[in-house]
Amino acid sequence: MDRSSTPAAPRRQGHPLFARMYARLAPAMESGGVTMYRRELLTGIAGRVLEVGAGTGANFAHYPPQVTDVVAVEPEPRLRALAERAAPDAPVPVTVIDGVAEHLAAPDAAFDAVVACLVLCSIGDRDAALAEMYRVLRPGGRLHVFEHVSAETSALRRAQRMLDATVWPLLNGGCHLATNTDTAIDRAGFTHRRLRRVNWPETRRRLPFTPHILGTATRPDAHPTVPDRQGRS
């Protein structure tokens, strides 16, 4: 894949009903413990940051002062409007823009860090999105992720696949639970991934929607040989 240019812009698939529901549920998510993971997600982040799928802007309040500015991309108009309202209260400069993860309107190597928080599970072409995140990161820059991931047990994976094939994506903006985001990060060329599994929301029993990964991966200083989508090196 030629990483020096962006792919053709994908056809957008909006989720206005989900956006309306998510905006109403966002306060309950924060009180349900996700704030702790947002803070960990942004620990050590610095310089110019691109946040992909910013939603309502819930991460904005947690950016540390080492961040010089944030460009926040959000395709859903309702959520983007809420993010724009949250931006002036952030402790660092935040600019909210329209856009999609598979076709980022940014030059190569423009950012020191990219943040993907509860968004990759909802993107139709996750590999294209990660390739774009790789492209806009400077060599040595980090990808910070907090995302759904496939469960570790076969029973939960079966439950995830059943939900993915029925109601879950319809109710949750295209989200799919049984995602191998960790291996997709590897395919994109990232290295030094420091990802740990977390379960959120915390429940007595593991449920299909609780498995997540949290951590970072790095764009290497030297470009490795990465197979293209047909498996060629």
N, C-alpha and C positions, 0 to 999 in steps of 0.2 A: 504493500500500500504506500502510495506517495503521501508522506506526512506533511509536505510543504504546502498543501492546499486543502481547503475544506471540501467535503462531499456536497453533492447537490442537496438543497434544502428538502427535508422530508415533508410529506403531506401531514398536516396537523390533525390530530384527533382530540378534540376538546372534551372535557368532562365537567360541564357546568354544574350539574347536580351534585357531584362529588365535591366540587369546590365550595359550594354553599354549605354542605354538611360538614366538611373539614373545618371551615372557618368557625362554625359553631362549636365543634368538638375540641378545637385547639386548646382552650383554657383547661379542660379536663385532662388532656394529654400532659400538659405541663405539671399540673398538680399530681398526676399519676406517676411521676418519677422520671420523665424523659429529660427534664432540665439537667439532672446530674450527668446524663450521657452527652448532652449538648456541650456542657462545660469541658468534659474530658475530650470530646471530639476536637475542640478548638485549642486545647492546651499546646503550647509551643509554636503556634502558628504566628507568622510574621510577614511583613512586606505587603506586596500587592496580592489580593485574594480574589478569586472568582468563585462565587457560590452558585451552583447549578441546581435549579429547582428550589428556589428560596421559600416558596409557600407564602405564609403570612409574615415572614420575617422574624420568626421566633428565635433564630440563632443570633440575630444582630446584637442583642444586649450582652452576649457572652464573648464577643471578640476582644482580645487583650490589646493593650495600648501599643504593642509592637507592630500591630497591623497599620499600614499607612493608608490603605483604602480598600474598599470591597466593591466589586461589581457583582450584583445579584441578578441572576437570570430567572425569570418566571413566566411561563407561557399562558397560564390561566388568568384571564382579565380580573376576575373577582379576587383571587389571591394576590395578584400583582398590586392591585389597589391597596390592599391591606398592608403589603410589604412597604409600599411607598409611604403609607402613614406611619409605619414603625421606624423608617430610616432616620428621620431627624432626631429621634431619641437615642440612637445608637452611640456608643462611646467613641466610635471611629467613623470617618466619612463613608457613607454607603450610597451607591447609585443603583437604582433598580431599573432593569431594562426588560423588554420583551425578547423572547428567543427560545430556542429549543436546544437540548443537549447534543443532538446529533449534528448540529450545524451552528457552531458557536461563532459569533461575529467578533472575533478577536485575532490579532496577529499571532504568529508562531512565537513561543517562548515568552509570552507577555506577562505571565504571572508567577509569583513565588510559591503559591499554594492554590489548590482547587479543593472545594468542599462539596461533597455529595452526601446529603443527609435525607434518608428515607425517600429517595427519588429513583435510583437505578432499577428498583423492582417494578416501576411503572413505565419504563421507557421501552418502546417497541423494539428498537435495535440497540441493545445494551453495548455490543461490541463497537458500534459506530460512535456511541456517546463516549465510551472510554478512550477510543482513539482520538477523539476531539480533545478530551481532557489532557491526554498525553501531549498532544500537539501544542496546546496553549501554555503548558507548564515549561518553565525554563529547565535546562538540565540541572539535576540536583534538587529540583522542586518536589514538593510532596502533595500527594492526594490524600485527603482526610475523608474517611467514609464511616457512616453509620447506616447499615442497610439490612433488610431482610436477607435470610440465607436458608438453604435447605437444612432441615433438621438432621440430627445425628442418628436417630433411630429410624428403622424402616417403617414402623407403624405410623410415626408422625409424618414421614415423607409421603406415605400413601395418602394420609389425610390432607396434606398440603396440596398434592396433585389433584385430589378430588375437588377441593375448594377452588383451585385454579381453573379447573375445567367447567365450573358451574357459576356460583354466585359471587365469589370474592372479587374478581376483577370488575364486575359490573357495579358493585357497591363501593369499591375503593379506588376509583380512578385508573383502572387498568393494572393495578398492583398484582404481582404474582409472588407467591410465597416460596415456592420450590425453586429458588434461583441459586446458581453456583457463581455468585458474584466474586468470590475469592479467586476462583480459577480464571474468570473473565479478566480480572485485574492482571493476572500473570500473562494471559494472551495478549493484552494490550502493550506489553513490554515493560511494565513496572517491576521493580525489584525491591529488595529489602522490606518486604511487607511485614508489618508488625500489627497483626490483627488478632483480636481475641473474641471469643464467643460470649455474648451476653444474652440474657433472657428478659425481654421487656414486652409488655408489662410483667412484673414479677407476680407469679401465681404459684399456688401450692403444687399444681401439676403442670408439666410442660404442655402447651397448647400449640396448634399448628402455626399461629401467628406470632409466637413469642421468640423464636430463634433469630438473633441478629449477629452481625459482626461489627466490630468497632476498632478503628485504628488508622494506620497510615501505610502508604506505599510510596516509593520514590521513583521519579524519572531518572534513569542513570545518566551520568555525565557523558558517557560514550554510548552511542546508539547500538543496542544489541541486534542480532539477527532475529527477527520475529516472523513466524510463519504468517502468510496471508490467509484469507478466509477459505481458500481452497486447500490449505495445508502445505503450500509450497514455501520454501525458505528463500 
